[in-house]
Amino acid sequence: MGGRASGTALGIVSFYAMPGAFDYNSHPPSGAFGMRYLILSDIHANVTALDAALAAVRGRWDKAVCLGDIVGYGPDPNEVIDRIRGLDALTIRGNHDKASSGLENAEDFNPVARHAALWTREQLRPENREWLERLPVGPVTIGGFSIVHGAARDEDEYVFAPAQALDGLLDAAFPLTFFGHTHLQGGFTLRDDKVGALHFKPPESTMFSRLTIEEGTTYLLNPGSVGQPRDGDARAAFAIAELDERVVEFWRVPYQVDSVQARMARAGLPQSLISRLASGR
Ligand code: ZN
């Protein structure tokens, strides 16, 4: 990463080490203390995965947050938008939301993604298309943390590797930012001038892994994708943040993949999109 990056990192780390810099209550919305946030991302019009996730954590959260890509790829765009609107989730837009609502023309999408975006555009009820079109661009702040779709400086940027995460970690307005877009559950940390990578693999038996948020560390965390995971685990991925307890839970919940695949086949969506759901790739 070179000398420039590490020199800059030192300055920022010492800033975050200042007393009070990690006091989440210094930036609360009213009633933020004790709030448990359900963090959803990349649902991609898969209502079966979303419903399984919501059923698994009923009563465990207070406020839902959605990091974009509500639609695209999957067979249930209206149903998923209806659910998210019904939850009153704080929602920002993703690249597939732009393409499916017509805000962008999907020219930079690969042919399979473009096919799905254009199919989605035809399916959307007018009020749902308008709702998608009006979604705010990240970063948006809630309860002392930020949410972005890809990255803070560019909503369409993919953050796969520590080197790509460094700028976002250095520039972070809060110690904790949630991002999506890569469909990989995990994230990155900055502590003592070092960038670290986090990976989670909740075992089949427990459904979630816990991360303790430590003072003096900056976090970029990805809850994973509800509707199209790509880390080799087909289960729906999402997170719950309990910041008063300094804990983020990374969840995996199984759902009936074949019922989604059957609806996709009936809709004539591309076979490669149908197949990948079963392998989580
Ligand atoms: Zn996505």
Residues whose N, C-alpha, C, O or C-beta is under 5 A from the ligand:
A	BS01	ZN	D42 D69 H181
